[in-house]
Amino acid sequence: MSDSDLLFLPVREIAAKLRAKSVTSVALTEASLSRLEALGPKFNAVVTVMRESALAEARAADAELRAGRSRGLLHGIPYGVKDLLATKGVPTTWGAEPYRTQVFDHDATVVRKLREAGAVLVAKLAMVELAGGMGYNHADASFTGPGLTPWNTAFWSGGSSSGPGAAVAAGLVAFAIGSETSGSILTPSAYCGVTGFRPTYGLVSRHGAMALSWTLDKLGPMTRTADDAAIVLSAMAGADPADESCTGRKFPWSGPAVYKKPWRIAVPKGCVEKVQPAVRENFEAALKAMGGAIIVTRDVEFPDQPWGPAVSAIVSAEGAAAFVGLLESGDVTKLRCPADHTGGYSGLMLPAVDYIQALRARKPMRAAMAKLFESYDAIATPTRATVAYPADKKFEDAYPGVSGGPAVIPAGNLAGLPALALPTGFGENGLPTSIAFMGPAFGEQTLAAIGVSYQQKTDWHLRRPSGV
């Protein structure tokens, strides 16, 4: 097995090889850097390759491992971060032309924590400009170009964590860090056929991350497996006085606990009625594959709340506030997507009462979701109603007549709930499909265990795109 092939292995297997000294962190990092440089442009997945600092970190990791000092399972493993996370002395562009030369003098807390865990940061990965906050409507919305899924480069890798999704799927890095405000971890995970873990709001510090919507933004891992995602999340979670929204809770993970009774899974009414046939078929096959590990209840009534209007109002208002200088200066016209030139102004004109009402609505929304989770351990739906969108079409023109039902994306983000996206097979044009399990607040242990159980029974997460 070549060093490049190792990047497709689960984290525990890579870690075992590093500790057995059958591969070095330097060799693994060199393989990752070479793939980022050679293949990254094919998928528009990379902004900055951090060759010099990455190799220095890898040499330090090898020295520590030789001396018998292990920082944990991530020690010596190369990874990338979405380019909205600050990295000292390296451009942090937010995917947007007006910030292309922006450099910070500090690292984001997540970057610091992963360094302390021994992980090797090799690249800043591409993203939709300003994480989609200006209302983009097609894939070509970043100065790096449209993110492309490695499964079929005529199609989008998903936003706004487009680079992390593509980079993990193509084995450019062993894992990556994305962000989600309203779907930006789950969507690219689905479109790229990888595992994505959106944590509970407040579990992971966002200090040093670009703010789009400070009451919704979350940072989470995008990985090969559910176990990988849990390992990475355990290193990311925990207290940070620099982020007042951070709860300080930790997420210890040594592997799934042994459960003596099956998980209770709710499938919301209508959630598969208007999805693509392959999405539906693969969703049903995924539930069937779980066998006796789950008890499924169908047609569960989903809380009737204004999920879509509320999330739209909050993102619009908070995004406009975050980028008011860009809007007022007119520099917003330097963004790549034409829709982004004007989309942000609606937030400046949003009535304060609408924003306040949307915030107030979140209390009964959280209560309604908490009530639902009194009867179920997790909610299961297709992660997305379709496979990846064509990269050359506006989103509304991609798949007319196809839409999802009650979803883990708007409801989960408004209520601040965790969700895990897992690949389930393939649909139109050889593109991946995905299932998402959403749990109650701080229910990450159960979600990770469900994901591990599912992936022990299937191998979709181990599939590799051709040509990479």
Helices and strands as residue ranges (DSSP letters): H 3-6, H 11-19, H 25-39, G 40-43, E 46-49, H 51-66, E 78-82, G 97-99, H 109-116, E 120-125, G 129-132, H 162-169, E 175-180, H 186-192, E 195-198, E 218-223, H 226-236, E 263-268, H 277-289, G 291-293, E 294-300, H 307-322, H 324-329, G 331-334, G 338-341, H 345-349, H 352-372, E 378-382, H 395-398, H 410-415, E 419-426, G 428-430, E 432-438, H 444-457, G 460-462
